[in-house]
């Protein structure tokens, strides 16, 4: 009766697909949480009256950059320095 104990999980293709999809969903969730955290920080800056100002150098962030990245906290100069 040895075949009884041998659970064949590793060779279950559906099990692997589900694991893969879970990992992908987890990745999407992580991205969404990061974006949400940035938006929350942006909302705080709106209340502070500091929204649209670079949090590193204090310069005004360009309108085009704010349109493209509404939650950004740094101007294009500081952002390009760190990357
Ligand atoms: Zn800056």
PDB file of the backbone (N, CA, C, O) and the ligand in Angstrom, with CONECT records:
HET     ZN  A 101       1
ATOM      1  N   UNK A   1       0.817  -1.215   0.000  1.00  0.00           N
ATOM      2  CA  UNK A   1       0.000   0.000   0.000  1.00  0.00           C
ATOM      3  C   UNK A   1       0.852   1.268   0.000  1.00  0.00           C
ATOM      4  O   UNK A   1       0.455   2.283   0.571  1.00  0.00           O
ATOM      5  N   UNK A   2       2.034   1.212  -0.644  1.00  0.00           N
ATOM      6  CA  UNK A   2       2.912   2.375  -0.625  1.00  0.00           C
ATOM      7  C   UNK A   2       2.368   3.481  -1.538  1.00  0.00           C
ATOM      8  O   UNK A   2       2.650   4.657  -1.306  1.00  0.00           O
ATOM      9  N   UNK A   3       1.600   3.127  -2.563  1.00  0.00           N
ATOM     10  CA  UNK A   3       1.082   4.139  -3.481  1.00  0.00           C
ATOM     11  C   UNK A   3       0.082   5.054  -2.782  1.00  0.00           C
ATOM     12  O   UNK A   3      -0.213   6.148  -3.265  1.00  0.00           O
ATOM     13  N   UNK A   4      -0.423   4.612  -1.676  1.00  0.00           N
ATOM     14  CA  UNK A   4      -1.410   5.385  -0.922  1.00  0.00           C
ATOM     15  C   UNK A   4      -0.806   6.660  -0.348  1.00  0.00           C
ATOM     16  O   UNK A   4      -1.451   7.707  -0.323  1.00  0.00           O
ATOM     17  N   UNK A   5       0.449   6.561   0.116  1.00  0.00           N
ATOM     18  CA  UNK A   5       1.073   7.688   0.806  1.00  0.00           C
ATOM     19  C   UNK A   5       1.720   8.688  -0.154  1.00  0.00           C
ATOM     20  O   UNK A   5       1.983   9.830   0.223  1.00  0.00           O
ATOM     21  N   UNK A   6       1.979   8.258  -1.405  1.00  0.00           N
ATOM     22  CA  UNK A   6       2.702   9.136  -2.314  1.00  0.00           C
ATOM     23  C   UNK A   6       1.817  10.192  -2.914  1.00  0.00           C
ATOM     24  O   UNK A   6       1.288   9.997  -4.008  1.00  0.00           O
ATOM     25  N   UNK A   7       1.639  11.287  -2.248  1.00  0.00           N
ATOM     26  CA  UNK A   7       0.872  12.402  -2.793  1.00  0.00           C
ATOM     27  C   UNK A   7       1.659  13.003  -3.959  1.00  0.00           C
ATOM     28  O   UNK A   7       2.847  13.296  -3.827  1.00  0.00           O
ATOM     29  N   UNK A   8       1.000  13.180  -5.080  1.00  0.00           N
ATOM     30  CA  UNK A   8       1.716  13.540  -6.319  1.00  0.00           C
ATOM     31  C   UNK A   8       1.562  15.022  -6.642  1.00  0.00           C
ATOM     32  O   UNK A   8       1.319  15.380  -7.794  1.00  0.00           O
ATOM     33  N   UNK A   9       1.697  15.868  -5.665  1.00  0.00           N
ATOM     34  CA  UNK A   9       1.489  17.297  -5.856  1.00  0.00           C
ATOM     35  C   UNK A   9       2.424  17.913  -6.888  1.00  0.00           C
ATOM     36  O   UNK A   9       2.018  18.764  -7.679  1.00  0.00           O
ATOM     37  N   UNK A  10       3.680  17.475  -6.871  1.00  0.00           N
ATOM     38  CA  UNK A  10       4.680  18.105  -7.734  1.00  0.00           C
ATOM     39  C   UNK A  10       4.372  17.929  -9.211  1.00  0.00           C
ATOM     40  O   UNK A  10       4.788  18.734 -10.044  1.00  0.00           O
ATOM     41  N   UNK A  11       3.633  16.859  -9.531  1.00  0.00           N
ATOM     42  CA  UNK A  11       3.348  16.600 -10.937  1.00  0.00           C
ATOM     43  C   UNK A  11       1.929  17.004 -11.298  1.00  0.00           C
ATOM     44  O   UNK A  11       1.385  16.543 -12.301  1.00  0.00           O
ATOM     45  N   UNK A  12       1.339  17.849 -10.501  1.00  0.00           N
ATOM     46  CA  UNK A  12       0.000  18.325 -10.776  1.00  0.00           C
ATOM     47  C   UNK A  12       0.103  19.665 -11.513  1.00  0.00           C
ATOM     48  O   UNK A  12       0.382  20.689 -10.888  1.00  0.00           O
ATOM     49  N   UNK A  13      -0.117  19.672 -12.830  1.00  0.00           N
ATOM     50  CA  UNK A  13       0.078  20.909 -13.595  1.00  0.00           C
ATOM     51  C   UNK A  13      -0.836  22.042 -13.145  1.00  0.00           C
ATOM     52  O   UNK A  13      -0.449  23.210 -13.173  1.00  0.00           O
ATOM     53  N   UNK A  14      -2.028  21.696 -12.737  1.00  0.00           N
ATOM     54  CA  UNK A  14      -2.953  22.735 -12.314  1.00  0.00           C
ATOM     55  C   UNK A  14      -2.485  23.413 -11.033  1.00  0.00           C
ATOM     56  O   UNK A  14      -2.641  24.621 -10.855  1.00  0.00           O
ATOM     57  N   UNK A  15      -1.909  22.609 -10.148  1.00  0.00           N
ATOM     58  CA  UNK A  15      -1.386  23.168  -8.903  1.00  0.00           C
ATOM     59  C   UNK A  15      -0.300  24.183  -9.179  1.00  0.00           C
ATOM     60  O   UNK A  15      -0.245  25.222  -8.521  1.00  0.00           O
ATOM     61  N   UNK A  16       0.571  23.902 -10.146  1.00  0.00           N
ATOM     62  CA  UNK A  16       1.643  24.845 -10.475  1.00  0.00           C
ATOM     63  C   UNK A  16       1.084  26.120 -11.081  1.00  0.00           C
ATOM     64  O   UNK A  16       1.558  27.214 -10.776  1.00  0.00           O
ATOM     65  N   UNK A  17       0.079  25.986 -11.939  1.00  0.00           N
ATOM     66  CA  UNK A  17      -0.515  27.175 -12.548  1.00  0.00           C
ATOM     67  C   UNK A  17      -1.116  28.081 -11.488  1.00  0.00           C
ATOM     68  O   UNK A  17      -0.950  29.300 -11.534  1.00  0.00           O
ATOM     69  N   UNK A  18      -1.806  27.486 -10.544  1.00  0.00           N
ATOM     70  CA  UNK A  18      -2.426  28.281  -9.481  1.00  0.00           C
ATOM     71  C   UNK A  18      -1.350  28.998  -8.675  1.00  0.00           C
ATOM     72  O   UNK A  18      -1.510  30.165  -8.316  1.00  0.00           O
ATOM     73  N   UNK A  19      -0.254  28.300  -8.392  1.00  0.00           N
ATOM     74  CA  UNK A  19       0.830  28.933  -7.636  1.00  0.00           C
ATOM     75  C   UNK A  19       1.400  30.108  -8.421  1.00  0.00           C
ATOM     76  O   UNK A  19       1.694  31.161  -7.856  1.00  0.00           O
ATOM     77  N   UNK A  20       1.556  29.917  -9.733  1.00  0.00           N
ATOM     78  CA  UNK A  20       2.089  30.980 -10.582  1.00  0.00           C
ATOM     79  C   UNK A  20       1.148  32.181 -10.594  1.00  0.00           C
ATOM     80  O   UNK A  20       1.584  33.326 -10.474  1.00  0.00           O
ATOM     81  N   UNK A  21      -0.154  31.905 -10.741  1.00  0.00           N
ATOM     82  CA  UNK A  21      -1.126  33.001 -10.768  1.00  0.00           C
ATOM     83  C   UNK A  21      -1.178  33.726  -9.434  1.00  0.00           C
ATOM     84  O   UNK A  21      -1.335  34.946  -9.381  1.00  0.00           O
ATOM     85  N   UNK A  22      -1.044  32.959  -8.358  1.00  0.00           N
ATOM     86  CA  UNK A  22      -1.032  33.597  -7.034  1.00  0.00           C
ATOM     87  C   UNK A  22       0.148  34.548  -6.910  1.00  0.00           C
ATOM     88  O   UNK A  22       0.020  35.650  -6.377  1.00  0.00           O
ATOM     89  N   UNK A  23       1.302  34.108  -7.409  1.00  0.00           N
ATOM     90  CA  UNK A  23       2.494  34.950  -7.330  1.00  0.00           C
ATOM     91  C   UNK A  23       2.285  36.229  -8.131  1.00  0.00           C
ATOM     92  O   UNK A  23       2.699  37.311  -7.713  1.00  0.00           O
ATOM     93  N   UNK A  24       1.634  36.093  -9.293  1.00  0.00           N
ATOM     94  CA  UNK A  24       1.373  37.281 -10.117  1.00  0.00           C
ATOM     95  C   UNK A  24       0.409  38.230  -9.425  1.00  0.00           C
ATOM     96  O   UNK A  24       0.622  39.442  -9.404  1.00  0.00           O
ATOM     97  N   UNK A  25      -0.648  37.672  -8.861  1.00  0.00           N
ATOM     98  CA  UNK A  25      -1.621  38.510  -8.161  1.00  0.00           C
ATOM     99  C   UNK A  25      -0.951  39.186  -6.978  1.00  0.00           C
ATOM    100  O   UNK A  25      -1.219  40.353  -6.693  1.00  0.00           O
ATOM    101  N   UNK A  26      -0.084  38.461  -6.290  1.00  0.00           N
ATOM    102  CA  UNK A  26       0.634  39.043  -5.159  1.00  0.00           C
ATOM    103  C   UNK A  26       1.477  40.232  -5.619  1.00  0.00           C
ATOM    104  O   UNK A  26       1.555  41.259  -4.944  1.00  0.00           O
ATOM    105  N   UNK A  27       2.106  40.066  -6.784  1.00  0.00           N
ATOM    106  CA  UNK A  27       2.909  41.156  -7.332  1.00  0.00           C
ATOM    107  C   UNK A  27       2.062  42.375  -7.649  1.00  0.00           C
ATOM    108  O   UNK A  27       2.456  43.506  -7.363  1.00  0.00           O
ATOM    109  N   UNK A  28       0.892  42.141  -8.243  1.00  0.00           N
ATOM    110  CA  UNK A  28      -0.017  43.247  -8.558  1.00  0.00           C
ATOM    111  C   UNK A  28      -0.485  43.945  -7.291  1.00  0.00           C
ATOM    112  O   UNK A  28      -0.589  45.170  -7.233  1.00  0.00           O
ATOM    113  N   UNK A  29      -0.768  43.121  -6.264  1.00  0.00           N
ATOM    114  CA  UNK A  29      -1.203  43.688  -4.990  1.00  0.00           C
ATOM    115  C   UNK A  29      -0.109  44.555  -4.385  1.00  0.00           C
ATOM    116  O   UNK A  29      -0.383  45.640  -3.871  1.00  0.00           O
ATOM    117  N   UNK A  30       1.132  44.077  -4.446  1.00  0.00           N
ATOM    118  CA  UNK A  30       2.246  44.853  -3.901  1.00  0.00           C
ATOM    119  C   UNK A  30       2.361  46.192  -4.620  1.00  0.00           C
ATOM    120  O   UNK A  30       2.545  47.231  -3.987  1.00  0.00           O
ATOM    121  N   UNK A  31       2.250  46.159  -5.970  1.00  0.00           N
ATOM    122  CA  UNK A  31       2.308  47.399  -6.753  1.00  0.00           C
ATOM    123  C   UNK A  31       1.186  48.346  -6.338  1.00  0.00           C
ATOM    124  O   UNK A  31       1.407  49.539  -6.130  1.00  0.00           O
ATOM    125  N   UNK A  32      -0.032  47.790  -6.218  1.00  0.00           N
ATOM    126  CA  UNK A  32      -1.190  48.616  -5.884  1.00  0.00           C
ATOM    127  C   UNK A  32      -1.016  49.236  -4.501  1.00  0.00           C
ATOM    128  O   UNK A  32      -1.368  50.396  -4.284  1.00  0.00           O
ATOM    129  N   UNK A  33      -0.468  48.451  -3.564  1.00  0.00           N
ATOM    130  CA  UNK A  33      -0.265  48.987  -2.207  1.00  0.00           C
ATOM    131  C   UNK A  33       0.752  50.109  -2.216  1.00  0.00           C
ATOM    132  O   UNK A  33       0.586  51.111  -1.520  1.00  0.00           O
ATOM    133  N   UNK A  34       1.825  49.940  -3.019  1.00  0.00           N
ATOM    134  CA  UNK A  34       2.838  50.999  -3.115  1.00  0.00           C
ATOM    135  C   UNK A  34       2.226  52.271  -3.692  1.00  0.00           C
ATOM    136  O   UNK A  34       2.454  53.371  -3.188  1.00  0.00           O
ATOM    137  N   UNK A  35       1.433  52.098  -4.772  1.00  0.00           N
ATOM    138  CA  UNK A  35       0.807  53.260  -5.397  1.00  0.00           C
ATOM    139  C   UNK A  35      -0.163  53.940  -4.443  1.00  0.00           C
ATOM    140  O   UNK A  35      -0.232  55.166  -4.368  1.00  0.00           O
ATOM    141  N   UNK A  36      -0.907  53.123  -3.719  1.00  0.00           N
ATOM    142  CA  UNK A  36      -1.868  53.679  -2.764  1.00  0.00           C
ATOM    143  C   UNK A  36      -1.126  54.466  -1.688  1.00  0.00           C
ATOM    144  O   UNK A  36      -1.557  55.555  -1.312  1.00  0.00           O
ATOM    145  N   UNK A  37      -0.023  53.928  -1.194  1.00  0.00           N
ATOM    146  CA  UNK A  37       0.752  54.625  -0.167  1.00  0.00           C
ATOM    147  C   UNK A  37       1.259  55.960  -0.706  1.00  0.00           C
ATOM    148  O   UNK A  37       1.263  56.959   0.014  1.00  0.00           O
ATOM    149  N   UNK A  38       1.684  55.983  -1.959  1.00  0.00           N
ATOM    150  CA  UNK A  38       2.166  57.240  -2.546  1.00  0.00           C
ATOM    151  C   UNK A  38       1.038  58.242  -2.702  1.00  0.00           C
ATOM    152  O   UNK A  38       1.221  59.439  -2.480  1.00  0.00           O
ATOM    153  N   UNK A  39      -0.143  57.741  -3.089  1.00  0.00           N
ATOM    154  CA  UNK A  39      -1.295  58.641  -3.239  1.00  0.00           C
ATOM    155  C   UNK A  39      -1.715  59.205  -1.890  1.00  0.00           C
ATOM    156  O   UNK A  39      -2.099  60.371  -1.792  1.00  0.00           O
ATOM    157  N   UNK A  40      -1.643  58.371  -0.841  1.00  0.00           N
ATOM    158  CA  UNK A  40      -1.990  58.854   0.499  1.00  0.00           C
ATOM    159  C   UNK A  40      -1.015  59.948   0.914  1.00  0.00           C
ATOM    160  O   UNK A  40      -1.417  60.965   1.478  1.00  0.00           O
ATOM    161  N   UNK A  41       0.267  59.736   0.634  1.00  0.00           N
ATOM    162  CA  UNK A  41       1.272  60.758   0.962  1.00  0.00           C
ATOM    163  C   UNK A  41       1.003  62.034   0.157  1.00  0.00           C
ATOM    164  O   UNK A  41       1.160  63.141   0.672  1.00  0.00           O
ATOM    165  N   UNK A  42       0.594  61.873  -1.113  1.00  0.00           N
ATOM    166  CA  UNK A  42       0.284  63.038  -1.951  1.00  0.00           C
ATOM    167  C   UNK A  42      -0.900  63.800  -1.373  1.00  0.00           C
ATOM    168  O   UNK A  42      -0.909  65.031  -1.357  1.00  0.00           O
ATOM    169  N   UNK A  43      -1.905  63.055  -0.895  1.00  0.00           N
ATOM    170  CA  UNK A  43      -3.085  63.706  -0.312  1.00  0.00           C
ATOM    171  C   UNK A  43      -2.697  64.492   0.934  1.00  0.00           C
ATOM    172  O   UNK A  43      -3.226  65.576   1.178  1.00  0.00           O
ATOM    173  N   UNK A  44      -1.775  63.946   1.721  1.00  0.00           N
ATOM    174  CA  UNK A  44      -1.290  64.658   2.914  1.00  0.00           C
ATOM    175  C   UNK A  44      -0.603  65.948   2.499  1.00  0.00           C
ATOM    176  O   UNK A  44      -0.772  66.983   3.145  1.00  0.00           O
ATOM    177  N   UNK A  45       0.173  65.888   1.422  1.00  0.00           N
ATOM    178  CA  UNK A  45       0.871  67.094   0.952  1.00  0.00           C
ATOM    179  C   UNK A  45      -0.120  68.139   0.431  1.00  0.00           C
ATOM    180  O   UNK A  45       0.099  69.341   0.578  1.00  0.00           O
ATOM    181  N   UNK A  46      -1.221  67.663  -0.183  1.00  0.00           N
ATOM    182  CA  UNK A  46      -2.254  68.606  -0.629  1.00  0.00           C
ATOM    183  C   UNK A  46      -2.804  69.362   0.583  1.00  0.00           C
ATOM    184  O   UNK A  46      -2.996  70.576   0.528  1.00  0.00           O
ATOM    185  N   UNK A  47      -3.056  68.640   1.676  1.00  0.00           N
ATOM    186  CA  UNK A  47      -3.584  69.284   2.885  1.00  0.00           C
ATOM    187  C   UNK A  47      -2.559  70.224   3.499  1.00  0.00           C
ATOM    188  O   UNK A  47      -2.913  71.288   4.009  1.00  0.00           O
ATOM    189  N   UNK A  48      -1.296  69.836   3.453  1.00  0.00           N
ATOM    190  CA  UNK A  48      -0.214  70.675   3.989  1.00  0.00           C
ATOM    191  C   UNK A  48       0.017  71.918   3.143  1.00  0.00           C
ATOM    192  O   UNK A  48       0.578  72.909   3.611  1.00  0.00           O
ATOM    193  N   UNK A  49      -0.421  71.852   1.896  1.00  0.00           N
ATOM    194  CA  UNK A  49      -0.113  72.931   0.972  1.00  0.00           C
ATOM    195  C   UNK A  49       1.267  72.784   0.353  1.00  0.00           C
ATOM    196  O   UNK A  49       1.785  73.723  -0.251  1.00  0.00           O
ATOM    197  N   UNK A  50       1.871  71.595   0.505  1.00  0.00           N
ATOM    198  CA  UNK A  50       3.199  71.376  -0.073  1.00  0.00           C
ATOM    199  C   UNK A  50       3.126  70.544  -1.349  1.00  0.00           C
ATOM    200  O   UNK A  50       4.152  70.229  -1.951  1.00  0.00           O
ATOM    201  N   UNK A  51       1.910  70.191  -1.757  1.00  0.00           N
ATOM    202  CA  UNK A  51       1.779  69.401  -2.983  1.00  0.00           C
ATOM    203  C   UNK A  51       2.283  70.196  -4.181  1.00  0.00           C
ATOM    204  O   UNK A  51       1.992  71.384  -4.313  1.00  0.00           O
ATOM    205  N   UNK A  52       3.038  69.535  -5.050  1.00  0.00           N
ATOM    206  CA  UNK A  52       3.568  70.225  -6.218  1.00  0.00           C
ATOM    207  C   UNK A  52       4.953  70.802  -5.956  1.00  0.00           C
ATOM    208  O   UNK A  52       5.574  71.386  -6.844  1.00  0.00           O
ATOM    209  N   UNK A  53       5.439  70.627  -4.695  1.00  0.00           N
ATOM    210  CA  UNK A  53       6.803  71.053  -4.361  1.00  0.00           C
ATOM    211  C   UNK A  53       7.653  69.813  -4.147  1.00  0.00           C
ATOM    212  O   UNK A  53       7.195  68.831  -3.564  1.00  0.00           O
ATOM    213  N   UNK A  54       8.883  69.861  -4.617  1.00  0.00           N
ATOM    214  CA  UNK A  54       9.798  68.744  -4.449  1.00  0.00           C
ATOM    215  C   UNK A  54      10.129  68.591  -2.968  1.00  0.00           C
ATOM    216  O   UNK A  54      10.476  69.567  -2.303  1.00  0.00           O
ATOM    217  N   UNK A  55      10.022  67.368  -2.451  1.00  0.00           N
ATOM    218  CA  UNK A  55      10.283  67.190  -1.027  1.00  0.00           C
ATOM    219  C   UNK A  55      11.787  67.144  -0.730  1.00  0.00           C
ATOM    220  O   UNK A  55      12.176  67.110   0.437  1.00  0.00           O
ATOM    221  N   UNK A  56      12.615  67.143  -1.735  1.00  0.00           N
ATOM    222  CA  UNK A  56      14.063  67.161  -1.489  1.00  0.00           C
ATOM    223  C   UNK A  56      14.643  68.565  -1.599  1.00  0.00           C
ATOM    224  O   UNK A  56      15.342  69.029  -0.698  1.00  0.00           O
ATOM    225  N   UNK A  57      14.345  69.248  -2.724  1.00  0.00           N
ATOM    226  CA  UNK A  57      14.979  70.558  -2.926  1.00  0.00           C
ATOM    227  C   UNK A  57      13.996  71.711  -2.776  1.00  0.00           C
ATOM    228  O   UNK A  57      14.407  72.871  -2.740  1.00  0.00           O
ATOM    229  N   UNK A  58      12.687  71.406  -2.686  1.00  0.00           N
ATOM    230  CA  UNK A  58      11.706  72.460  -2.471  1.00  0.00           C
ATOM    231  C   UNK A  58      11.299  73.201  -3.731  1.00  0.00           C
ATOM    232  O   UNK A  58      10.479  74.118  -3.674  1.00  0.00           O
ATOM    233  N   UNK A  59      11.862  72.816  -4.870  1.00  0.00           N
ATOM    234  CA  UNK A  59      11.512  73.471  -6.126  1.00  0.00           C
ATOM    235  C   UNK A  59      10.118  73.027  -6.568  1.00  0.00           C
ATOM    236  O   UNK A  59       9.643  71.960  -6.179  1.00  0.00           O
ATOM    237  N   UNK A  60       9.475  73.852  -7.377  1.00  0.00           N
ATOM    238  CA  UNK A  60       8.165  73.484  -7.910  1.00  0.00           C
ATOM    239  C   UNK A  60       8.323  72.328  -8.899  1.00  0.00           C
ATOM    240  O   UNK A  60       9.214  72.334  -9.749  1.00  0.00           O
ATOM    241  N   UNK A  61       7.454  71.355  -8.770  1.00  0.00           N
ATOM    242  CA  UNK A  61       7.451  70.233  -9.713  1.00  0.00           C
ATOM    243  C   UNK A  61       6.663  70.664 -10.942  1.00  0.00           C
ATOM    244  O   UNK A  61       5.575  71.224 -10.812  1.00  0.00           O
ATOM    245  N   UNK A  62       7.189  70.413 -12.113  1.00  0.00           N
ATOM    246  CA  UNK A  62       6.538  70.850 -13.350  1.00  0.00           C
ATOM    247  C   UNK A  62       5.140  70.267 -13.511  1.00  0.00           C
ATOM    248  O   UNK A  62       4.866  69.135 -13.114  1.00  0.00           O
ATOM    249  N   UNK A  63       4.262  71.079 -14.107  1.00  0.00           N
ATOM    250  CA  UNK A  63       2.887  70.629 -14.316  1.00  0.00           C
ATOM    251  C   UNK A  63       2.821  69.335 -15.119  1.00  0.00           C
ATOM    252  O   UNK A  63       2.041  68.434 -14.811  1.00  0.00           O
ATOM    253  N   UNK A  64       3.655  69.260 -16.154  1.00  0.00           N
ATOM    254  CA  UNK A  64       3.624  68.053 -16.993  1.00  0.00           C
ATOM    255  C   UNK A  64       3.984  66.815 -16.184  1.00  0.00           C
ATOM    256  O   UNK A  64       3.404  65.746 -16.377  1.00  0.00           O
ATOM    257  N   UNK A  65       4.944  66.965 -15.276  1.00  0.00           N
ATOM    258  CA  UNK A  65       5.344  65.836 -14.443  1.00  0.00           C
ATOM    259  C   UNK A  65       4.225  65.451 -13.484  1.00  0.00           C
ATOM    260  O   UNK A  65       3.994  64.267 -13.239  1.00  0.00           O
ATOM    261  N   UNK A  66       3.532  66.446 -12.943  1.00  0.00           N
ATOM    262  CA  UNK A  66       2.430  66.155 -12.019  1.00  0.00           C
ATOM    263  C   UNK A  66       1.263  65.480 -12.736  1.00  0.00           C
ATOM    264  O   UNK A  66       0.565  64.642 -12.164  1.00  0.00           O
ATOM    265  N   UNK A  67       1.066  65.860 -13.992  1.00  0.00           N
ATOM    266  CA  UNK A  67      -0.002  65.220 -14.760  1.00  0.00           C
ATOM    267  C   UNK A  67       0.358  63.764 -15.022  1.00  0.00           C
ATOM    268  O   UNK A  67      -0.485  62.874 -14.917  1.00  0.00           O
ATOM    269  N   UNK A  68       1.633  63.533 -15.369  1.00  0.00           N
ATOM    270  CA  UNK A  68       2.064  62.167 -15.677  1.00  0.00           C
ATOM    271  C   UNK A  68       2.185  61.318 -14.419  1.00  0.00           C
ATOM    272  O   UNK A  68       1.854  60.132 -14.428  1.00  0.00           O
ATOM    273  N   UNK A  69       2.665  61.934 -13.325  1.00  0.00           N
ATOM    274  CA  UNK A  69       2.880  61.214 -12.067  1.00  0.00           C
ATOM    275  C   UNK A  69       2.272  62.014 -10.915  1.00  0.00           C
ATOM    276  O   UNK A  69       2.985  62.696 -10.180  1.00  0.00           O
ATOM    277  N   UNK A  70       0.952  61.925 -10.767  1.00  0.00           N
ATOM    278  CA  UNK A  70       0.280  62.782  -9.769  1.00  0.00           C
ATOM    279  C   UNK A  70       0.789  62.583  -8.342  1.00  0.00           C
ATOM    280  O   UNK A  70       0.699  63.495  -7.521  1.00  0.00           O
ATOM    281  N   UNK A  71       1.318  61.406  -8.045  1.00  0.00           N
ATOM    282  CA  UNK A  71       1.722  61.129  -6.664  1.00  0.00           C
ATOM    283  C   UNK A  71       3.204  61.395  -6.432  1.00  0.00           C
ATOM    284  O   UNK A  71       3.714  61.128  -5.344  1.00  0.00           O
ATOM    285  N   UNK A  72       3.896  61.912  -7.428  1.00  0.00           N
ATOM    286  CA  UNK A  72       5.338  62.094  -7.262  1.00  0.00           C
ATOM    287  C   UNK A  72       5.641  63.149  -6.198  1.00  0.00           C
ATOM    288  O   UNK A  72       4.911  64.127  -6.040  1.00  0.00           O
ATOM    289  N   UNK A  73       6.734  62.923  -5.477  1.00  0.00           N
ATOM    290  CA  UNK A  73       7.108  63.843  -4.403  1.00  0.00           C
ATOM    291  C   UNK A  73       8.407  64.574  -4.728  1.00  0.00           C
ATOM    292  O   UNK A  73       8.883  65.384  -3.931  1.00  0.00           O
ATOM    293  N   UNK A  74       8.970  64.295  -5.875  1.00  0.00           N
ATOM    294  CA  UNK A  74      10.248  64.926  -6.219  1.00  0.00           C
ATOM    295  C   UNK A  74      10.180  65.530  -7.611  1.00  0.00           C
ATOM    296  O   UNK A  74       9.440  65.056  -8.473  1.00  0.00           O
ATOM    297  N   UNK A  75      10.961  66.580  -7.820  1.00  0.00           N
ATOM    298  CA  UNK A  75      11.029  67.203  -9.136  1.00  0.00           C
ATOM    299  C   UNK A  75      11.835  66.304 -10.074  1.00  0.00           C
ATOM    300  O   UNK A  75      12.483  65.349  -9.644  1.00  0.00           O
ATOM    301  N   UNK A  76      11.780  66.629 -11.344  1.00  0.00           N
ATOM    302  CA  UNK A  76      12.445  65.791 -12.340  1.00  0.00           C
ATOM    303  C   UNK A  76      13.954  65.758 -12.103  1.00  0.00           C
ATOM    304  O   UNK A  76      14.599  64.742 -12.360  1.00  0.00           O
ATOM    305  N   UNK A  77      14.517  66.863 -11.614  1.00  0.00           N
ATOM    306  CA  UNK A  77      15.962  66.928 -11.382  1.00  0.00           C
ATOM    307  C   UNK A  77      16.376  65.948 -10.290  1.00  0.00           C
ATOM    308  O   UNK A  77      17.321  65.177 -10.463  1.00  0.00           O
ATOM    309  N   UNK A  78      15.654  65.983  -9.151  1.00  0.00           N
ATOM    310  CA  UNK A  78      15.987  65.076  -8.051  1.00  0.00           C
ATOM    311  C   UNK A  78      15.709  63.624  -8.426  1.00  0.00           C
ATOM    312  O   UNK A  78      16.462  62.723  -8.056  1.00  0.00           O
ATOM    313  N   UNK A  79      14.621  63.403  -9.164  1.00  0.00           N
ATOM    314  CA  UNK A  79      14.270  62.044  -9.560  1.00  0.00           C
ATOM    315  C   UNK A  79      15.339  61.456 -10.474  1.00  0.00           C
ATOM    316  O   UNK A  79      15.663  60.273 -10.368  1.00  0.00           O
ATOM    317  N   UNK A  80      15.885  62.272 -11.367  1.00  0.00           N
ATOM    318  CA  UNK A  80      16.880  61.746 -12.293  1.00  0.00           C
ATOM    319  C   UNK A  80      18.225  61.578 -11.601  1.00  0.00           C
ATOM    320  O   UNK A  80      19.050  60.778 -12.043  1.00  0.00           O
ATOM    321  N   UNK A  81      18.459  62.329 -10.509  1.00  0.00           N
ATOM    322  CA  UNK A  81      19.701  62.167  -9.753  1.00  0.00           C
ATOM    323  C   UNK A  81      19.771  60.823  -9.046  1.00  0.00           C
ATOM    324  O   UNK A  81      20.843  60.227  -8.938  1.00  0.00           O
ATOM    325  N   UNK A  82      18.618  60.341  -8.561  1.00  0.00           N
ATOM    326  CA  UNK A  82      18.635  59.109  -7.778  1.00  0.00           C
ATOM    327  C   UNK A  82      18.610  57.874  -8.659  1.00  0.00           C
ATOM    328  O   UNK A  82      18.840  56.766  -8.173  1.00  0.00           O
ATOM    329  N   UNK A  83      18.331  58.045  -9.964  1.00  0.00           N
ATOM    330  CA  UNK A  83      18.244  56.857 -10.800  1.00  0.00           C
ATOM    331  C   UNK A  83      19.350  56.770 -11.819  1.00  0.00           C
ATOM    332  O   UNK A  83      19.401  55.816 -12.595  1.00  0.00           O
TER     333      UNK A  83
HETATM  334 ZN    ZN A 101      13.991  68.491  -6.404  1.00  0.00          ZN
END
